[in-house]
């Protein structure tokens, strides 16, 4: 029975990485399912430090896309409205044409917002490019955070 549980745990961890490319897959939830499978079915003990760290890292994992997108839009000359629209675009884009929606929706939304804010086409493209870099930065951050969580799990086990 333990082998089956370990296979499921491993599958959950691998599936969480698919959540980076396909945002419709809830990576944090899938990771937690893996942790809880171990905790409940293998009767493994995990310290309270592990659980607190996982809660904090899960919070970072959830907001990493939004933070990265807003940061890069701002860095590339976007307005406050562009930053806000980028954050909203990430959330909406997660549900529209996954996985491409998470790239296309914020890009287009930031472009339209910047043009509406009286920015030149070049400035709007630059801010939209920031949105694309934000997605890539957020994806990288998510991969690193998930890897940290999984490695920590195996160290704790």
C-alpha angles and dihedrals in degrees: 000000000000091000091056091049091049090050089052091047091051091047090052091052093049091046090053089063090052084059089069091064097030106041091188086077106081099227096187092051092048091050091050091050087057092050093047093047088059094044097049105030104033092036090230120169118228120184124246087244088061092051094046091048091049091052091051093045090047090055090051090046092054096049099036094095093049094045094046093047094050092045095052094043089054092044091053094052102271121152126243087261089053090053092049093046090049090055092048090044091056091055095044092041090057088070100037117078096334126240095013095047092069088061102034102041097054091041094053094038093053091047093052092044093050093048089049088052089061095257119148120255089252092052091046091051090049092052090046089052086054087057090055091049088048090058092049091046091048092049090050091048091049092050092050094046092048091048090051090050093049095045090048089051093053091046090050091048 
